Amino acid sequence: MIRINRNLAAAVLVTLVLLPFGVLIMWSFSTRWFYPQLWPAQWGLRAWQYIFGAAGTQIVSGLIQSILVALVTAAISLVMGVPAGRALGLYDFRGKDLISVLLMLPVIVPPLCVAMGLQLWFIKLGLSETFSGVVLVHLTFCLPYSVFVMWGVFSNYNPDYENQARSLGANSWQVIARVMLPLILPGITVAGLFSFLLSWSQYLSTLIIGGGKITTLPILLFALMGSGDRPVAAAVSIVFVTPAFLALLFSARYLGGQSIPGVR
Amino acid sequence: MGELQLKNLTIRYGSATVVRDFNLAVLDGEMVSLLGPSGTGKTTVLKAVAGLIQHHEGEITIDGQPVKDLPPEKRKAVMVFQKSLLFPFMNVEQNIGFGLRMQGRREREIRREIDQIMQLTELTGLGSRKVHELSGGQQQRVSLARALVLKPAVLLLDEPLSNLDANLRQQMRELIQDIQAETRITTLFVTHDQAEALMISHRVGLLLEGRLRQVGRPRELFYRPADPDVARFFGGCNFIRGRIKDGNFYSEFATVPTALTNGNGHLLTATIRPEDIRITPESKYELQGRIQKTNFEGSATRIWVQCKGNRFVILTPDADFSPGQTVSLHLPPEKIRIFPAEEKSVINDPIESL
């Protein structure tokens, strides 16, 4: 029974995850593929040649831009999320529920509203069409996730580990670097990865705040898809998905077998 | 060298006073237990000495030096917690070496110290084990070794044995005793287990409701309790009332010669340990009573006897008693301890008030 269930689960997983990828890969290697046909009528490397040739510099700069934005966003979101999660998880104070609701707001409210609302302010503050502006708007979506993850981690955290370390002669900095960070590392990895992937896949907010000046990969992707060249769009999609996919694989391998304490 | 002095220590959490006017000295090389039921502030005292919480009044000195302004890492007192709190991302050796590495000692020196202490705590060969591969007793030994390796002036142990099962506890007690005797490290040991405290320490301090009620050698506390509460904590449950007149304490149950003169003519309380009362089915003694209940406890039997409106609890190796039986009792005067001062709380039914 269990074996059958396991096979079924694997089959569902393959169908849901790998099948769309298969289609995407086929599209990227096709030169002619029209509606009723099951397979592309003609195979070729035109799309990939275009990406690495004529559009190469554009794609690479988009890739770099995306990585930069996502890395900076993830880093800031961790630097803010860890202390915030620590305060929320370890201490009791008034207004904790309110904070929880406020944190959820950007997740609940449609991103379009958030980005449109912020744009007015960002224009006034001179943040519109800048790198920092895009990072800031990404943070509104990433920060709630990293705070919630770290909140969960710290609710299951025993501060006596730190007391023990201090009594053994570690000063405050050593306690943070040698005890707290290693203890919460799995949580940090999850929160960082969440933030990175969330920022990586932002399109709307980047478009509105970046105004076309900050051309991350999704911006390029949408432009190419709008032009109607399906094979090229498919190839760019693969380029877009690969780093995120690799990051996920790496972390799954790294986190494999370890339980992540308190991640909700 | 290590000497710990606590003078008039008072510690509050918010508005609640947890520890009040606490005085205790632990001499160099001495092992002192702080004994008391849970929630009486024992751990609080330890944390204050370790510097993990601030005390509000009074003074803590280690080797004659006040430590109020020293952060925990600069105090020469190391605390071992109830849970072993081993760092899960380090192996046994790294855990033991943690404190030395924080001090930035040389790696060769660290290695030598670790090897030495692992031998002392019977951990040799387990150095590269992961923490989760260790048994409960081994974990506790690692956490002990982690503190001992620093050679602190004062070692603070917070119920390090309470998470272990009975057999292991006995072994660990002996190990701690041996290590303490060998290293002569000044130790303050916190426990709620009276047997543990009596067995392991040179002196015991009994803490009840944030106050230190009596400090002394284990025998003193056991046989010469300072007041009824102390007696009750050590399982004393027989209290009799009487008056002192002309060098004798007179009660319905016994007459005890005494040097006490205070409270002459006033009603005083005295106690006798359950194992000191003699009981026999023959009518050999003056006091007659009826058995209410018996409890077989293995090496002894606990018997409740109603006698002249008082209920006595008796421990006897003799198991041949049954409820309803008439027995005679004898309270040997030399085993009766008279409390010098009259307590406000009058004990009518010692069993209920237990």
Boltz contact constraints between the chains, C-beta under 6 A:
constraints:
  - contact:
      token1: [A, 160]
      token2: [B, 81]
      max_distance: 6.0
  - contact:
      token1: [A, 160]
      token2: [B, 85]
      max_distance: 6.0
  - contact:
      token1: [A, 161]
      token2: [B, 85]
      max_distance: 6.0
  - contact:
      token1: [A, 163]
      token2: [B, 52]
      max_distance: 6.0
  - contact:
      token1: [A, 164]
      token2: [B, 81]
      max_distance: 6.0
  - contact:
      token1: [A, 164]
      token2: [B, 85]
      max_distance: 6.0
  - contact:
      token1: [A, 166]
      token2: [B, 72]
      max_distance: 6.0
  - contact:
      token1: [A, 166]
      token2: [B, 73]
      max_distance: 6.0
  - contact:
      token1: [A, 167]
      token2: [B, 50]
      max_distance: 6.0
  - contact:
      token1: [A, 167]
      token2: [B, 72]
      max_distance: 6.0
  - contact:
      token1: [A, 167]
      token2: [B, 78]
      max_distance: 6.0
  - contact:
      token1: [A, 167]
      token2: [B, 79]
      max_distance: 6.0
  - contact:
      token1: [A, 168]
      token2: [B, 98]
      max_distance: 6.0
  - contact:
      token1: [A, 168]
      token2: [B, 99]
      max_distance: 6.0
  - contact:
      token1: [A, 169]
      token2: [B, 73]
      max_distance: 6.0
  - contact:
      token1: [A, 169]
      token2: [B, 99]
      max_distance: 6.0
  - contact:
      token1: [A, 169]
      token2: [B, 102]
      max_distance: 6.0
  - contact:
      token1: [A, 169]
      token2: [B, 103]
      max_distance: 6.0
  - contact:
      token1: [A, 170]
      token2: [B, 73]
      max_distance: 6.0
  - contact:
      token1: [A, 170]
      token2: [B, 102]
      max_distance: 6.0
  - contact:
      token1: [A, 171]
      token2: [B, 73]
      max_distance: 6.0
  - contact:
      token1: [A, 174]
      token2: [B, 102]
      max_distance: 6.0
  - contact:
      token1: [A, 182]
      token2: [B, 89]
      max_distance: 6.0
